[in-house]
Each structure stands twice: as C-alpha cells, then as structure tokens.
Amino acid sequence: MRSVLLRMTIQTTEDTQVINITDRVLEAVSSSGVSEGVVYVTTMHTTTAITVNECLPDVEDDVVAMLKRLVPVGEASYRHARFLPSDGAMAVNSHSHQRAALLGPQVVFPVEKGKVVLGGRQTIYYVELDGPLLRNFVVHILGE
C-alpha cells in the first residue's frame, strides 16, 4: 500500500470564507501514483472546516449567510467567550469554533483509476471561520 501525505497552505482573505480547493486535491491525487484507494482532506485548525457542496457563487454566499445566522458573532451565552486564565485576554472567537463543529474537519473520497471519484457537481471547499489567516490542510492519499 502506498501512502502520500501532502501538507498544503492557503491564505484566507475574509473572516468567514468558502474557498474552492478541488483542483489542488485533484492534482495531488493525480501526481501521487495511487490508482485505487482513498483521499482524505483534513484541516489543521479548530476554527476552519472542510466541506463539499456545489460550485456556485450563490451557494457559497448562502453557506456563509447560514453560518452567520445560526452561530452569530458575540453571543453572550458562549461559555468560551470569557477571560482566559493563561493571559487574561478575552476569547473572542467562540463563534468560529461552533461553526467549525457544525461543518467538520475532513472529507473522504474514493480514488479510482488515479482520479478522485466526485459527483458531477461536487466541489471540495476549505472554509475559513476566523480569518483572515495563513492556514494549513493535509491531503492524504492511501491505496495501490
């Protein structure tokens, strides 16, 4: 079995942002030499997510709007939104952690004949929830 693990970076530009990373994943699988197996795409941060949806600007905007509506910034009832004992600073990104919990940190797809098996309209997205920041994610390809 072959295992190829690629660490990738991405610069986000907004506080909440949906970024298409499909081409990066497809290229990673294509150049991995794996013809049959699986690919995992995992974020390395607790205030980001990886998800799948249709590649349409309106869908992307609707996802951002939904997250803002469901998990608003500055909600006083967030237990995480209090002073941190380590340095006395106020935790101000509680909403980002909650939004990430809704979406999840990883997606997995089969690899067949050296290609990622995606549905006709499926797009892989990196979702920034606490930016803008330089972020990291992993593409791990396993198979023969």
N, C-alpha and C positions, 0 to 999 in steps of 0.2 A: 504494500500500500504506500502511496506517495502522499506526503503532507507538505503543503506550501502555505506559509503564513506570511502575509504582507501587511506591514504597518503603513497606514496612509494618513496624511494630514489634509485638513480642509480649513480654510479661513472663512468664517461666517461674517456677515456684514450687518445683521439686524439682531434685535433682542429675541425675536421669535421668527424662525425662517425655515422653509421647506426647500431642500436642495437636492436636485436630481443627481444621484451618483451611479446610475445604472451603467453608463459607458465605462466607468472606472472598474466596476465589478466584472463586466463582460470581458474587458481587456485582460484583467488579472487571470480569469479562468482560461481564456484563450492562450495566454502565454505560459500557463502553468504546466502544460504537458499532461494534465489529467483529462482522460476521455470519458470515464464513467465514475460518478461519485456524488459528492455534495459540496456546496459552498455555504459557509456561514459568513454573515456580515454583522459585525458587532461594534457598537460604540464603546469608547473607553471612558465615558463620563456619565455621572449620575444626573446631569441636567441636559442631556441630549437623548435622542431616540433614533431608532431605525424603523422604518415602516414601508409599506407598499400601498400604492394607490395608482389611479390613472393620471397620466401626464397631461394635465390641462391646467392652465393658469387659474381658472375659476375654482377647480378642486383644491389646488394648493392654497388659494386665498381662503376658501371655506374651512379648510383644516385649521389654519391659523386663527380664524374668527371663532371656530368652535372651541379651541383650546382656551382662548381668552375669555369666552363666555362661561365655560364650565369651571375653569380654575382661574379666577381673577387675581390680578396682582394686588398685594397689600391686604389681603383678607385677614382681619384681626384674629380670627379663630385658629389660624395655623399655629400649632404648637411650636413649630420650628422657628417662627418669627419672634424670637426673643434674644436677649443678650447671651452671647456665647461666653462660657466661663474661661476659655483659654485666653482671650484677649479683650473681652468686654465689648466687642463690636456687635452690632445688631445683624442677625441673619435676615437678609432681605430677599432671598431667592427661594423662599418656600414654595411659591407657585411653580417654579421651574422643576423642582423635584416631584411635585404632584403630577404635573403634565407628563413628565418622563415615565412615571409609573403607569399612566394610562396607555401610553403607546408601546413601551417595551424597548429593550436594548438590542434586539437581534432579530434577523430574519434568516431563513434557511431555504435553499433551493436545490433541486436535483441538478446534476450535470450529466448530460447525455451527448455522446459523440463530440466531446470537447466544448459543448455550449451549455450555457445556463438555460434551464427549462423555465421560461416565463410565459404567463398567459399573454394573449395578444395585446392587452392594454396595460399590463403590469409594469410599474416603474418603481425602482428602489430609491427611497428618499432618506437622506440624513436630515434630522430635524433638530435645529438649534432652539433651545428654550431659555437660555441665559446669556446671550451674546451681546455684542459680537466678540468672538474669541478665536484663537487658533485651536483647532480641535483635532482629535485622533480617532481613527477607527481601524479595525482589523478585518481583512478578508482572508479567511482560512479555507483552503480547498483540500479536500480529502478524497482519495479514490485511486483508481488504477489508470 
